[in-house]
Amino acid sequence: MPILPKLEFAPALPARFKFFSVQLLWFGYHQAMSCLFPLAIFGTLALSQAISWPGYLHRYDAILLLLLGVQLLMYLSGLETPDEIKVICVFHLIGLALELYKVHMGSWSYPEPGCTKLLGVPLYSGFMYASVASYMCQVWRRLRMDMTGWPGLPAAGLLGGAIYLNFFTHHFLPDVRWWLTALVLLVFRRTRILYRVREKVYRMPLTVAFCLVGFFIWLAENIATFLGAWTYPDQRESWHLVGFGKISSWFLLVIISVIIVAQLKHVKGRRMS
């Protein structure tokens, strides 16, 4: 009777576990580095709330100065490239325009005084939108991201414009966010994100990435309102959790961010090729 070779399964499991552990650590490291500017915003908000500011310097003004310093430091240290700074500035302006309108319509408010407030909106508020762009640019570069099945500028651009416009028009026209969400699922149904951890390439449906980032921004929003970055009308008496319905707003905002960043990366890639 022939003697069968002894099968050893034990070494395979530790080797596989080690591989995925290393991959997860590298992925977590790049995610953490990509979140430096958002983390700096949270740190600044927490620090500014804990400090008793002198009469000649308001909290909102100090936040703006600190965030400008952080942005300058990230640029000088090479953590952000000149192209990424340009994208961040674009998002700052887009976010500030939305803030001016939303505060005017009473969606939320910035009750504290400040010299750097424009029509009731502190100028630092644009950085909260810019931090989303900072994360997008950083993670794109660090994980060497690419996309397959991109629908093209006409479809993506028109959809992104309609989403941004709906943030303004839903105050006096029917809110069509759910119709827009359905269009997102349709337009981007074949789009996949390719990202690299060391030399291994992974894929993820773009709509799944939209949901994940939107959820984490909603978590960040709860932290920000708790730290007094802004106040919703139902939080004026006391802070409480922001409604889950806000996730849909952040989901749509993330789509605008991805469309702009992806299109800019695509244009730059064509110029370099």
Backbone as CSV, one residue per row, in Angstrom:
resi,resn,N_x,N_y,N_z,CA_x,CA_y,CA_z,C_x,C_y,C_z
1,MET,0.858,-1.196,0.000,0.000,0.000,0.000,0.888,1.238,0.000
2,PRO,0.683,2.126,-0.975,1.553,3.306,-1.049,1.328,4.243,0.134
3,ILE,2.411,4.877,0.518,2.326,5.825,1.635,2.063,7.222,1.077
4,LEU,0.948,7.788,1.449,0.586,9.125,0.957,1.447,10.186,1.632
5,PRO,1.814,11.223,0.885,2.595,12.298,1.504,1.786,13.021,2.565
6,LYS,2.439,13.431,3.578,1.778,14.133,4.681,1.481,15.571,4.262
7,LEU,0.216,15.954,4.379,-0.201,17.313,4.018,-0.099,18.214,5.242
8,GLU,0.563,19.324,5.062,0.726,20.270,6.173,0.017,21.577,5.822
9,PHE,-1.051,21.864,6.565,-1.830,23.076,6.326,-1.465,24.196,7.285
10,ALA,-0.783,23.836,8.365,-0.524,24.832,9.414,0.279,26.036,8.934
11,PRO,1.381,25.838,8.142,2.168,27.011,7.759,1.419,27.975,6.852
12,ALA,0.417,27.446,6.077,-0.280,28.308,5.116,-1.069,29.396,5.822
13,LEU,-1.741,29.018,6.906,-2.572,29.992,7.609,-1.763,31.134,8.201
14,PRO,-0.672,30.883,8.927,0.132,32.001,9.435,0.693,32.880,8.328
15,ALA,1.111,32.281,7.206,1.656,33.074,6.099,0.584,33.982,5.518
16,ARG,-0.616,33.439,5.328,-1.715,34.242,4.792,-2.124,35.324,5.790
17,PHE,-2.164,34.940,7.055,-2.528,35.916,8.085,-1.504,37.048,8.144
18,LYS,-0.226,36.690,8.040,0.835,37.705,8.053,0.700,38.641,6.866
19,PHE,0.400,38.075,5.679,0.268,38.898,4.469,-0.864,39.914,4.629
20,PHE,-2.044,39.438,5.055,-3.179,40.343,5.191,-2.972,41.344,6.323
21,SER,-2.255,40.944,7.366,-1.962,41.873,8.459,-1.075,43.009,7.976
22,VAL,-0.046,42.653,7.193,0.851,43.675,6.649,0.093,44.583,5.685
23,GLN,-0.751,43.973,4.841,-1.541,44.773,3.893,-2.458,45.744,4.639
24,LEU,-3.100,45.245,5.688,-4.006,46.084,6.464,-3.264,47.224,7.144
25,LEU,-2.078,46.957,7.655,-1.281,48.007,8.300,-0.866,49.073,7.298
26,TRP,-0.442,48.650,6.109,-0.070,49.624,5.086,-1.273,50.455,4.643
27,PHE,-2.401,49.777,4.465,-3.625,50.487,4.072,-4.030,51.492,5.147
28,GLY,-3.992,51.063,6.418,-4.334,51.959,7.520,-3.387,53.138,7.623
29,TYR,-2.092,52.873,7.378,-1.105,53.960,7.420,-1.413,55.024,6.372
30,HIS,-1.667,54.609,5.143,-1.943,55.573,4.075,-3.271,56.290,4.297
31,GLN,-4.249,55.589,4.856,-5.513,56.246,5.184,-5.306,57.303,6.258
32,ALA,-4.519,56.960,7.270,-4.252,57.919,8.348,-3.499,59.138,7.833
33,MET,-2.490,58.933,6.979,-1.752,60.047,6.412,-2.633,60.915,5.515
34,SER,-3.591,60.273,4.842,-4.514,61.023,3.978,-5.489,61.861,4.797
35,CYS,-5.687,61.485,6.056,-6.637,62.200,6.926,-5.959,63.270,7.785
36,LEU,-4.718,63.604,7.498,-3.996,64.556,8.346,-4.717,65.895,8.459
37,PHE,-5.160,66.432,7.328,-5.817,67.743,7.394,-7.175,67.676,8.105
38,PRO,-8.041,66.684,7.810,-9.261,66.558,8.619,-8.979,66.400,10.109
39,LEU,-7.950,65.615,10.448,-7.604,65.453,11.861,-7.110,66.763,12.468
40,ALA,-6.386,67.551,11.663,-5.931,68.860,12.141,-7.119,69.774,12.423
41,ILE,-8.163,69.662,11.606,-9.369,70.470,11.836,-10.026,70.082,13.156
42,PHE,-10.178,68.771,13.398,-10.786,68.331,14.657,-9.935,68.757,15.851
43,GLY,-8.625,68.615,15.706,-7.747,69.032,16.796,-7.852,70.520,17.076
44,THR,-7.942,71.310,16.010,-8.076,72.764,16.170,-9.399,73.130,16.827
45,LEU,-10.474,72.468,16.425,-11.785,72.735,17.026,-11.789,72.387,18.511
46,ALA,-11.204,71.233,18.839,-11.153,70.815,20.243,-10.294,71.771,21.063
47,LEU,-9.135,72.129,20.527,-8.233,73.037,21.235,-8.871,74.408,21.415
48,SER,-9.517,74.900,20.363,-10.103,76.238,20.440,-11.266,76.304,21.421
49,GLN,-11.957,75.169,21.597,-13.067,75.151,22.558,-12.566,75.085,23.992
50,ALA,-11.395,74.484,24.193,-10.854,74.321,25.550,-10.168,75.581,26.056
51,ILE,-9.791,76.476,25.125,-9.048,77.678,25.504,-9.995,78.843,25.746
52,SER,-9.675,79.639,26.729,-10.416,80.878,26.978,-9.714,81.997,26.207
53,TRP,-10.364,82.467,25.141,-9.730,83.426,24.239,-9.830,84.849,24.766
54,PRO,-8.789,85.662,24.584,-8.854,87.065,25.012,-9.846,87.850,24.152
55,GLY,-10.265,88.980,24.642,-11.281,89.762,23.961,-10.898,90.218,22.570
56,TYR,-9.619,90.391,22.305,-9.188,90.896,20.993,-9.058,89.790,19.956
57,LEU,-9.232,88.522,20.345,-9.129,87.418,19.395,-10.297,86.464,19.600
58,HIS,-11.176,86.441,18.621,-12.331,85.550,18.700,-11.959,84.129,18.276
59,ARG,-12.747,83.183,18.757,-12.460,81.766,18.477,-12.479,81.462,16.982
60,TYR,-13.489,81.950,16.259,-13.576,81.677,14.830,-12.358,82.221,14.083
61,ASP,-11.874,83.393,14.499,-10.697,83.986,13.846,-9.449,83.157,14.141
62,ALA,-9.321,82.680,15.369,-8.175,81.856,15.733,-8.176,80.545,14.958
63,ILE,-9.358,79.946,14.762,-9.448,78.706,13.995,-8.957,78.929,12.570
64,LEU,-9.367,80.037,11.964,-8.929,80.349,10.598,-7.413,80.488,10.526
65,LEU,-6.822,81.208,11.465,-5.368,81.411,11.465,-4.629,80.084,11.648
66,LEU,-5.124,79.255,12.556,-4.476,77.966,12.807,-4.561,77.048,11.586
67,LEU,-5.719,77.030,10.923,-5.874,76.150,9.766,-5.060,76.649,8.576
68,LEU,-4.949,77.948,8.423,-4.070,78.488,7.381,-2.622,78.075,7.647
69,GLY,-2.235,78.096,8.927,-0.889,77.667,9.291,-0.666,76.193,9.001
70,VAL,-1.665,75.359,9.308,-1.560,73.920,9.033,-1.426,73.675,7.535
71,GLN,-2.245,74.391,6.755,-2.189,74.214,5.303,-0.837,74.624,4.735
72,LEU,-0.302,75.724,5.232,1.020,76.179,4.791,2.099,75.169,5.172
73,LEU,2.009,74.638,6.390,2.991,73.655,6.854,2.941,72.386,6.015
74,MET,1.746,71.929,5.662,1.617,70.728,4.843,2.205,70.950,3.447
75,TYR,2.040,72.155,2.932,2.593,72.461,1.609,4.120,72.539,1.659
76,LEU,4.650,73.243,2.650,6.105,73.416,2.744,6.814,72.104,3.055
77,SER,6.133,71.208,3.770,6.744,69.921,4.121,6.616,68.892,3.006
78,GLY,5.873,69.225,1.949,5.695,68.290,0.845,4.569,67.300,1.032
79,LEU,3.827,67.416,2.127,2.703,66.508,2.342,1.583,66.767,1.341
80,GLU,1.505,67.987,0.825,0.559,68.322,-0.236,1.302,68.974,-1.384
81,THR,0.943,68.595,-2.589,1.593,69.119,-3.780,0.913,70.409,-4.226
82,PRO,1.553,71.197,-5.100,0.902,72.417,-5.621,-0.439,72.135,-6.289
83,ASP,-0.539,71.038,-7.047,-1.815,70.700,-7.692,-2.896,70.405,-6.655
84,GLU,-2.520,69.732,-5.575,-3.497,69.428,-4.532,-3.957,70.695,-3.824
85,ILE,-3.057,71.643,-3.640,-3.442,72.923,-3.036,-4.463,73.645,-3.914
86,LYS,-4.280,73.576,-5.230,-5.237,74.205,-6.145,-6.619,73.582,-6.010
87,VAL,-6.661,72.239,-5.941,-7.943,71.547,-5.785,-8.596,71.931,-4.463
88,ILE,-7.806,72.005,-3.410,-8.323,72.368,-2.089,-8.913,73.772,-2.110
89,CYS,-8.258,74.702,-2.793,-8.772,76.076,-2.896,-10.108,76.105,-3.636
90,VAL,-10.227,75.293,-4.687,-11.498,75.217,-5.424,-12.607,74.729,-4.504
91,PHE,-12.322,73.681,-3.727,-13.332,73.158,-2.810,-13.649,74.149,-1.701
92,HIS,-12.669,74.909,-1.276,-12.918,75.929,-0.255,-13.950,76.931,-0.764
93,LEU,-13.813,77.358,-2.006,-14.748,78.324,-2.587,-16.129,77.703,-2.798
94,ILE,-16.163,76.450,-3.289,-17.442,75.763,-3.477,-18.167,75.607,-2.147
95,GLY,-17.424,75.196,-1.120,-18.017,75.017,0.202,-18.469,76.325,0.815
96,LEU,-17.685,77.375,0.644,-18.038,78.672,1.212,-19.314,79.208,0.572
97,ALA,-19.454,79.030,-0.752,-20.673,79.469,-1.432,-21.894,78.737,-0.883
98,LEU,-21.749,77.430,-0.651,-22.853,76.653,-0.090,-23.156,77.086,1.339
99,GLU,-22.114,77.363,2.122,-22.299,77.817,3.495,-23.061,79.140,3.550
100,LEU,-22.688,80.075,2.708,-23.351,81.385,2.684,-24.841,81.224,2.419
101,TYR,-25.172,80.369,1.500,-26.580,80.166,1.154,-27.322,79.442,2.273
102,LYS,-26.725,78.383,2.812,-27.400,77.589,3.832,-27.616,78.386,5.119
103,VAL,-26.635,79.173,5.499,-26.795,80.007,6.701,-27.874,81.057,6.465
104,HIS,-27.890,81.624,5.273,-28.930,82.601,4.933,-30.327,81.981,5.010
105,MET,-30.450,80.705,4.614,-31.748,80.026,4.623,-32.077,79.442,5.993
106,GLY,-31.167,79.563,6.965,-31.435,79.096,8.319,-31.213,77.614,8.545
107,SER,-30.483,76.951,7.632,-30.245,75.512,7.795,-29.367,75.231,9.002
108,TRP,-28.390,76.088,9.261,-27.556,76.032,10.461,-26.981,77.416,10.699
109,SER,-26.251,77.574,11.774,-25.750,78.911,12.115,-24.395,78.817,12.802
110,TYR,-23.718,79.952,12.843,-22.449,80.110,13.562,-22.663,81.242,14.573
111,PRO,-23.102,80.881,15.776,-23.582,81.891,16.723,-22.492,82.748,17.366
112,GLU,-21.237,82.307,17.331,-20.192,83.056,18.026,-19.726,84.251,17.194
113,PRO,-19.177,85.281,17.852,-18.683,86.455,17.109,-17.363,86.155,16.407
114,GLY,-17.026,86.996,15.450,-15.760,86.837,14.742,-15.562,87.959,13.740
115,CYS,-14.319,88.375,13.568,-14.001,89.425,12.597,-13.914,88.866,11.180
116,THR,-13.680,87.574,11.064,-13.524,86.960,9.746,-14.805,86.230,9.341
117,LYS,-15.950,86.804,9.655,-17.227,86.258,9.239,-17.754,87.062,8.055
118,LEU,-18.261,86.369,7.066,-18.846,86.991,5.883,-20.315,86.602,5.823
119,LEU,-21.194,87.585,6.023,-22.641,87.349,6.012,-23.033,86.237,6.983
120,GLY,-22.400,86.250,8.152,-22.718,85.284,9.192,-21.957,83.979,9.106
121,VAL,-21.067,83.851,8.118,-20.324,82.606,7.920,-18.844,82.859,8.164
122,PRO,-18.228,82.179,9.125,-16.777,82.326,9.318,-16.018,81.721,8.142
123,LEU,-14.955,82.364,7.738,-14.218,81.925,6.560,-13.559,80.565,6.757
124,TYR,-13.353,80.158,8.005,-12.736,78.846,8.216,-13.647,77.712,7.765
125,SER,-14.957,77.973,7.618,-15.902,76.907,7.285,-15.581,76.253,5.947
126,GLY,-15.007,77.021,5.017,-14.648,76.429,3.734,-13.610,75.337,3.858
127,PHE,-12.794,75.393,4.920,-11.770,74.373,5.116,-12.380,73.008,5.411
128,MET,-13.585,72.986,5.958,-14.201,71.697,6.257,-14.561,70.960,4.975
129,TYR,-14.932,71.709,3.935,-15.165,71.102,2.627,-13.820,70.792,1.959
130,ALA,-12.861,71.705,2.134,-11.535,71.494,1.555,-10.858,70.262,2.144
131,SER,-11.196,69.922,3.388,-10.576,68.737,3.997,-11.011,67.460,3.285
132,VAL,-12.243,67.461,2.737,-12.689,66.310,1.947,-11.836,66.195,0.686
133,ALA,-11.590,67.347,0.036,-10.734,67.351,-1.154,-9.314,66.930,-0.811
134,SER,-8.811,67.385,0.341,-7.470,67.004,0.772,-7.368,65.496,0.929
135,TYR,-8.371,64.898,1.566,-8.372,63.440,1.727,-8.406,62.738,0.376
136,MET,-9.294,63.218,-0.520,-9.419,62.588,-1.837,-8.093,62.619,-2.596
137,CYS,-7.464,63.778,-2.623,-6.202,63.918,-3.359,-5.100,63.061,-2.741
138,GLN,-5.032,63.094,-1.423,-3.972,62.343,-0.743,-4.130,60.836,-0.946
139,VAL,-5.332,60.329,-0.745,-5.535,58.884,-0.839,-5.383,58.420,-2.284
140,TRP,-5.741,59.278,-3.245,-5.583,58.941,-4.660,-4.104,58.746,-4.979
141,ARG,-3.284,59.677,-4.476,-1.847,59.609,-4.756,-1.185,58.472,-3.981
142,ARG,-1.507,58.327,-2.709,-0.824,57.352,-1.867,-1.159,55.912,-2.250
143,LEU,-2.406,55.660,-2.628,-2.813,54.310,-3.003,-2.782,54.114,-4.522
144,ARG,-2.207,55.077,-5.243,-2.041,55.000,-6.699,-3.347,54.559,-7.361
145,MET,-4.400,55.300,-7.057,-5.732,54.923,-7.485,-5.942,55.172,-8.970
146,ASP,-6.873,54.416,-9.505,-7.325,54.581,-10.881,-8.770,54.109,-10.932
147,MET,-9.418,54.309,-12.054,-10.811,53.884,-12.190,-11.015,53.192,-13.524
148,THR,-11.932,52.254,-13.518,-12.393,51.640,-14.755,-13.889,51.901,-14.886
149,GLY,-14.358,51.984,-16.113,-15.782,52.201,-16.332,-16.249,53.603,-16.013
150,TRP,-15.325,54.588,-16.065,-15.723,55.979,-15.781,-16.693,56.449,-16.859
151,PRO,-17.845,57.021,-16.480,-18.879,57.358,-17.478,-18.524,58.521,-18.399
152,GLY,-17.450,59.259,-18.085,-17.065,60.391,-18.924,-17.543,61.705,-18.349
153,LEU,-16.938,62.790,-18.828,-17.241,64.116,-18.287,-18.680,64.562,-18.502
154,PRO,-19.278,64.380,-19.687,-20.662,64.867,-19.857,-21.635,64.290,-18.835
155,ALA,-21.642,62.959,-18.699,-22.582,62.335,-17.758,-22.229,62.667,-16.317
156,ALA,-20.943,62.500,-15.949,-20.532,62.756,-14.569,-20.660,64.233,-14.216
157,GLY,-20.272,65.117,-15.145,-20.329,66.554,-14.883,-21.751,67.058,-14.717
158,LEU,-22.651,66.609,-15.584,-24.049,67.036,-15.481,-24.677,66.527,-14.189
159,LEU,-24.369,65.289,-13.827,-24.914,64.735,-12.593,-24.360,65.468,-11.380
160,GLY,-23.046,65.746,-11.379,-22.454,66.490,-10.271,-23.032,67.885,-10.150
161,GLY,-23.241,68.554,-11.295,-23.844,69.885,-11.269,-25.267,69.857,-10.743
162,ALA,-26.034,68.838,-11.137,-27.417,68.721,-10.654,-27.458,68.468,-9.151
163,ILE,-26.522,67.661,-8.649,-26.459,67.396,-7.202,-26.155,68.674,-6.441
164,TYR,-25.161,69.423,-6.919,-24.786,70.673,-6.238,-25.944,71.669,-6.293
165,LEU,-26.614,71.762,-7.436,-27.733,72.699,-7.582,-28.880,72.337,-6.652
166,ASN,-29.098,71.038,-6.447,-30.204,70.609,-5.582,-30.003,71.040,-4.142
167,PHE,-28.730,71.194,-3.696,-28.468,71.703,-2.352,-29.045,73.109,-2.174
168,PHE,-29.153,73.858,-3.278,-29.690,75.210,-3.228,-31.206,75.226,-3.473
169,THR,-31.647,74.480,-4.485,-33.033,74.603,-4.941,-34.043,73.881,-4.064
170,HIS,-33.600,72.927,-3.234,-34.587,72.151,-2.472,-35.295,72.994,-1.417
171,HIS,-34.823,74.231,-1.198,-35.501,75.117,-0.252,-36.798,75.681,-0.840
172,PHE,-36.897,75.758,-2.156,-38.119,76.313,-2.756,-38.671,75.441,-3.891
173,LEU,-37.985,74.349,-4.228,-38.463,73.368,-5.196,-38.438,71.988,-4.539
174,PRO,-39.130,71.006,-5.120,-39.087,69.653,-4.535,-37.647,69.127,-4.438
175,ASP,-37.372,68.467,-3.315,-36.055,67.872,-3.091,-35.961,66.581,-3.896
176,VAL,-35.024,66.545,-4.826,-34.916,65.382,-5.726,-33.680,64.543,-5.404
177,ARG,-33.216,64.608,-4.163,-31.979,63.895,-3.825,-32.095,62.399,-4.057
178,TRP,-33.280,61.816,-3.815,-33.415,60.374,-3.985,-33.429,59.991,-5.458
179,TRP,-33.988,60.861,-6.295,-33.903,60.634,-7.739,-32.449,60.745,-8.199
180,LEU,-31.738,61.718,-7.642,-30.323,61.878,-7.983,-29.501,60.681,-7.504
181,THR,-29.845,60.164,-6.330,-29.155,58.974,-5.824,-29.370,57.786,-6.756
182,ALA,-30.611,57.643,-7.249,-30.889,56.560,-8.202,-30.081,56.741,-9.479
183,LEU,-29.948,57.990,-9.933,-29.144,58.262,-11.126,-27.669,57.941,-10.887
184,VAL,-27.196,58.229,-9.683,-25.810,57.903,-9.333,-25.574,56.400,-9.461
185,LEU,-26.484,55.616,-8.906,-26.344,54.160,-8.972,-26.377,53.670,-10.414
186,LEU,-27.154,54.357,-11.254,-27.256,53.972,-12.659,-26.006,54.382,-13.444
187,VAL,-25.605,55.647,-13.298,-24.495,56.185,-14.087,-23.175,55.520,-13.725
188,PHE,-22.972,55.243,-12.412,-21.694,54.693,-11.948,-21.761,53.200,-11.663
189,ARG,-22.746,52.514,-12.224,-22.929,51.090,-11.919,-21.743,50.240,-12.353
190,ARG,-21.028,50.668,-13.389,-19.901,49.884,-13.883,-18.545,50.448,-13.457
191,THR,-18.566,51.504,-12.682,-17.310,52.153,-12.301,-16.693,51.443,-11.104
192,ARG,-15.432,51.134,-11.219,-14.693,50.482,-10.146,-13.453,51.299,-9.800
193,ILE,-13.170,51.387,-8.505,-11.927,52.010,-8.051,-10.845,50.944,-7.989
194,LEU,-9.705,51.245,-8.557,-8.530,50.392,-8.416,-7.572,51.079,-7.453
195,TYR,-7.166,50.390,-6.419,-6.195,50.960,-5.493,-5.155,49.900,-5.144
196,ARG,-3.960,50.370,-4.843,-2.823,49.477,-4.655,-2.292,49.574,-3.224
197,VAL,-2.143,48.441,-2.609,-1.487,48.351,-1.305,-0.215,47.550,-1.515
198,ARG,0.907,48.238,-1.415,2.195,47.685,-1.876,2.037,47.332,-3.356
199,GLU,2.187,46.078,-3.746,2.096,45.746,-5.173,0.793,45.050,-5.551
200,LYS,-0.082,44.843,-4.584,-1.341,44.154,-4.878,-2.429,45.163,-5.221
201,VAL,-3.179,44.858,-6.267,-4.251,45.737,-6.739,-5.587,45.207,-6.231
202,TYR,-6.392,46.111,-5.664,-7.727,45.766,-5.183,-8.766,46.574,-5.966
203,ARG,-9.980,46.066,-5.990,-11.083,46.739,-6.681,-12.234,46.967,-5.718
204,MET,-12.950,48.037,-5.959,-14.143,48.331,-5.159,-15.136,49.105,-6.028
205,PRO,-16.421,48.756,-5.996,-17.414,49.566,-6.714,-17.404,51.004,-6.189
206,LEU,-17.433,51.962,-7.093,-17.347,53.360,-6.693,-18.506,53.761,-5.793
207,THR,-19.698,53.223,-6.045,-20.856,53.575,-5.215,-20.676,53.110,-3.776
208,VAL,-19.984,51.975,-3.585,-19.693,51.515,-2.216,-18.756,52.502,-1.525
209,ALA,-17.756,52.985,-2.266,-16.838,53.987,-1.710,-17.586,55.263,-1.340
210,PHE,-18.555,55.691,-2.176,-19.375,56.856,-1.860,-20.058,56.679,-0.502
211,CYS,-20.665,55.514,-0.308,-21.395,55.251,0.938,-20.465,55.254,2.143
212,LEU,-19.318,54.606,2.015,-18.380,54.518,3.137,-17.866,55.901,3.542
213,VAL,-17.427,56.687,2.561,-16.901,58.018,2.876,-18.004,58.904,3.421
214,GLY,-19.223,58.819,2.845,-20.343,59.606,3.353,-20.660,59.289,4.798
215,PHE,-20.596,58.001,5.155,-20.860,57.598,6.539,-19.815,58.169,7.487
216,PHE,-18.544,58.105,7.103,-17.490,58.610,7.986,-17.528,60.134,8.088
217,ILE,-17.955,60.814,7.026,-18.125,62.268,7.129,-19.266,62.593,8.082
218,TRP,-20.329,61.776,8.060,-21.428,61.982,9.012,-20.934,61.827,10.448
219,LEU,-20.081,60.837,10.692,-19.476,60.695,12.023,-18.653,61.939,12.371
220,ALA,-17.886,62.427,11.387,-17.078,63.625,11.612,-17.960,64.833,11.888
221,GLU,-19.110,64.897,11.210,-20.043,66.000,11.428,-20.555,66.018,12.865
222,ASN,-20.816,64.849,13.417,-21.261,64.787,14.805,-20.180,65.289,15.762
223,ILE,-18.938,64.922,15.479,-17.828,65.413,16.301,-17.702,66.922,16.172
224,ALA,-17.826,67.424,14.920,-17.671,68.858,14.673,-18.753,69.675,15.365
225,THR,-20.003,69.227,15.299,-21.065,69.974,15.972,-20.921,69.897,17.487
226,PHE,-20.438,68.757,17.981,-20.198,68.639,19.418,-19.125,69.620,19.877
227,LEU,-18.126,69.856,19.005,-17.046,70.792,19.332,-17.391,72.230,18.973
228,GLY,-18.629,72.470,18.529,-19.086,73.839,18.293,-18.651,74.444,16.982
229,ALA,-18.348,73.603,15.964,-17.954,74.143,14.659,-19.116,74.886,14.019
230,TRP,-20.310,74.353,14.162,-21.535,75.030,13.755,-22.674,74.419,14.547
231,THR,-23.861,74.998,14.425,-25.004,74.554,15.224,-26.232,74.441,14.338
232,TYR,-26.874,73.280,14.368,-28.154,73.117,13.683,-29.256,73.717,14.556
233,PRO,-30.378,74.119,13.921,-31.463,74.741,14.710,-31.925,73.895,15.893
234,ASP,-31.977,72.568,15.733,-32.453,71.717,16.832,-31.366,71.391,17.845
235,GLN,-30.169,71.986,17.670,-29.082,71.773,18.629,-28.801,73.024,19.460
236,ARG,-29.628,74.048,19.329,-29.340,75.305,20.025,-29.505,75.180,21.532
237,GLU,-30.449,74.352,21.956,-30.651,74.168,23.393,-29.615,73.203,23.974
238,SER,-29.379,72.101,23.278,-28.386,71.125,23.721,-27.970,70.273,22.526
239,TRP,-26.743,69.761,22.601,-26.239,68.950,21.482,-26.859,67.568,21.510
240,HIS,-27.147,67.037,20.330,-27.536,65.638,20.194,-27.105,65.153,18.826
241,LEU,-27.207,63.861,18.622,-26.717,63.234,17.404,-27.409,63.815,16.176
242,VAL,-26.619,64.084,15.141,-27.181,64.543,13.871,-27.952,63.405,13.236
243,GLY,-29.114,63.709,12.647,-29.972,62.680,12.083,-29.294,61.853,11.000
244,PHE,-29.681,60.582,10.903,-29.088,59.692,9.906,-29.390,60.161,8.482
245,GLY,-30.448,60.957,8.309,-30.782,61.456,6.986,-29.679,62.303,6.376
246,LYS,-28.824,62.865,7.235,-27.716,63.692,6.742,-26.687,62.873,5.956
247,ILE,-26.676,61.565,6.184,-25.729,60.723,5.446,-25.975,60.848,3.950
248,SER,-27.259,60.962,3.546,-27.563,61.092,2.118,-26.979,62.382,1.548
249,SER,-26.977,63.451,2.342,-26.386,64.712,1.881,-24.889,64.563,1.683
250,TRP,-24.221,63.932,2.638,-22.775,63.743,2.521,-22.447,62.762,1.408
251,PHE,-23.288,61.759,1.217,-23.115,60.820,0.106,-23.077,61.572,-1.219
252,LEU,-24.012,62.507,-1.390,-24.063,63.278,-2.631,-22.909,64.269,-2.724
253,LEU,-22.512,64.849,-1.589,-21.375,65.775,-1.604,-20.086,65.052,-1.976
254,VAL,-19.922,63.831,-1.474,-18.735,63.049,-1.815,-18.678,62.783,-3.314
255,ILE,-19.833,62.559,-3.920,-19.884,62.318,-5.359,-19.342,63.527,-6.124
256,ILE,-19.744,64.735,-5.710,-19.225,65.947,-6.346,-17.706,65.996,-6.203
257,SER,-17.223,65.680,-5.014,-15.775,65.708,-4.759,-15.038,64.726,-5.659
258,VAL,-15.550,63.505,-5.747,-14.888,62.481,-6.549,-14.911,62.858,-8.029
259,ILE,-16.029,63.391,-8.495,-16.133,63.779,-9.906,-15.084,64.832,-10.247
260,ILE,-14.954,65.842,-9.409,-13.982,66.911,-9.681,-12.561,66.377,-9.624
261,VAL,-12.217,65.637,-8.555,-10.859,65.130,-8.404,-10.521,64.144,-9.520
262,ALA,-11.452,63.224,-9.831,-11.195,62.228,-10.867,-11.002,62.882,-12.226
263,GLN,-11.814,63.892,-12.526,-11.687,64.548,-13.817,-10.376,65.324,-13.919
264,LEU,-9.984,65.976,-12.839,-8.711,66.698,-12.843,-7.539,65.726,-12.989
265,LYS,-7.613,64.587,-12.314,-6.546,63.583,-12.443,-6.504,63.045,-13.876
266,HIS,-7.682,62.881,-14.478,-7.743,62.379,-15.841,-7.121,63.378,-16.823
267,VAL,-7.452,64.659,-16.647,-6.899,65.699,-17.516,-5.374,65.771,-17.363
268,LYS,-4.898,65.717,-16.107,-3.469,65.767,-15.879,-2.773,64.542,-16.475
269,GLY,-3.422,63.370,-16.364,-2.828,62.164,-16.927,-2.678,62.247,-18.430
270,ARG,-3.665,62.853,-19.116,-3.569,63.008,-20.574,-2.463,63.961,-20.957
271,ARG,-2.264,65.014,-20.152,-1.206,65.978,-20.466,0.185,65.369,-20.297
272,MET,0.310,64.446,-19.334,1.622,63.853,-19.067,1.924,62.684,-20.010
273,SER,0.901,62.154,-20.672,1.105,61.003,-21.548,1.581,61.435,-22.939
